[in-house]
Amino acid sequence: MRAHPARPARRAAGLLVAALVAACGSGADPQSENYGNLLASPGGLIVLEEEHRTGWMRTDCFGCHNVNNIHQVNRTGLPDDEIDLAGVRALVTAQGEAS
């Protein structure tokens, strides 16, 4: 007896959907992006074209920078008690790329 022609296609579609759903998201802790001491760069906290050629003048920062991987570690060289990373993350969550 031959299999119904739609069954292999349905099975393949089901496997594809399951694979895509399994690949979504991440259970891992955020991995902070590291660009060195931000205050030691030529522009400090201001993004300069010379340091950010591929992203210069783009408004879609989160197209390259995963919002879950930024502002996780104090990279200013200032003491941790002078930097409110939780506040910075809250600001980015509230204002998104406009922050």
C-alpha positions in Angstrom: 0.0 0.0 0.0 1.4 3.4 -1.0 1.5 6.3 1.4 -0.9 9.2 0.9 0.9 11.8 -1.2 0.1 14.6 1.3 1.5 12.7 4.3 5.3 13.1 3.5 4.8 16.8 2.7 2.9 17.3 6.0 5.5 15.4 7.9 8.3 17.5 6.3 6.4 20.7 7.1 5.8 19.6 10.7 9.5 18.8 11.1 10.5 22.1 9.7 8.2 24.0 12.0 9.5 22.0 15.0 13.1 22.8 14.0 12.3 26.5 13.6 10.5 26.7 17.0 13.4 24.8 18.7 15.9 27.3 17.3 14.1 30.4 18.4 15.3 32.2 21.5 18.2 31.3 23.7 18.4 29.8 27.2 21.9 31.1 27.6 22.9 34.1 29.7 23.6 37.2 27.6 27.1 37.5 26.3 28.2 41.1 26.6 29.7 42.8 23.5 33.2 44.0 24.3 34.5 47.1 22.6 37.1 47.9 25.3 37.0 50.9 27.6 34.3 53.1 26.1 35.5 56.3 27.7 39.0 55.7 26.3 37.8 55.8 22.7 38.2 59.0 20.7 34.6 60.1 21.1 34.0 58.7 24.6 30.4 57.7 24.7 29.7 59.5 21.5 29.7 57.2 18.4 32.2 58.5 15.8 32.2 57.6 12.1 35.9 56.6 12.3 35.0 53.9 14.9 31.7 52.8 13.5 31.9 52.8 9.7 29.4 50.1 8.9 26.8 51.5 11.3 27.4 55.2 10.8 24.1 57.2 10.4 22.0 54.0 10.6 19.0 54.1 12.9 18.6 50.4 13.2 21.3 49.7 15.8 19.6 46.5 16.9 20.1 45.1 13.4 23.7 44.5 14.4 23.7 44.8 18.2 21.7 42.3 20.1 19.9 44.3 22.8 20.3 41.4 25.2 24.1 41.6 24.8 24.7 45.3 25.4 25.2 47.1 28.7 25.8 43.9 30.6 29.3 44.8 31.8 30.8 48.1 33.0 33.3 48.9 30.2 33.9 52.5 31.2 36.9 52.1 33.5 34.8 53.8 36.2 34.1 52.0 39.5 31.0 49.7 39.3 29.2 51.8 42.0 29.4 54.8 39.7 27.6 53.1 36.8 24.0 52.1 37.0 23.9 49.3 34.4 20.4 48.2 35.5 19.2 51.8 34.9 20.9 51.9 31.5 19.3 48.6 30.5 15.9 49.8 31.7 16.3 53.0 29.6 17.2 51.0 26.5 14.2 48.7 27.2 11.9 51.7 27.5 13.2 53.8 24.7 14.7 51.2 22.4 17.0 52.5 19.7 16.1 56.1 20.5 18.1 55.7 23.7 
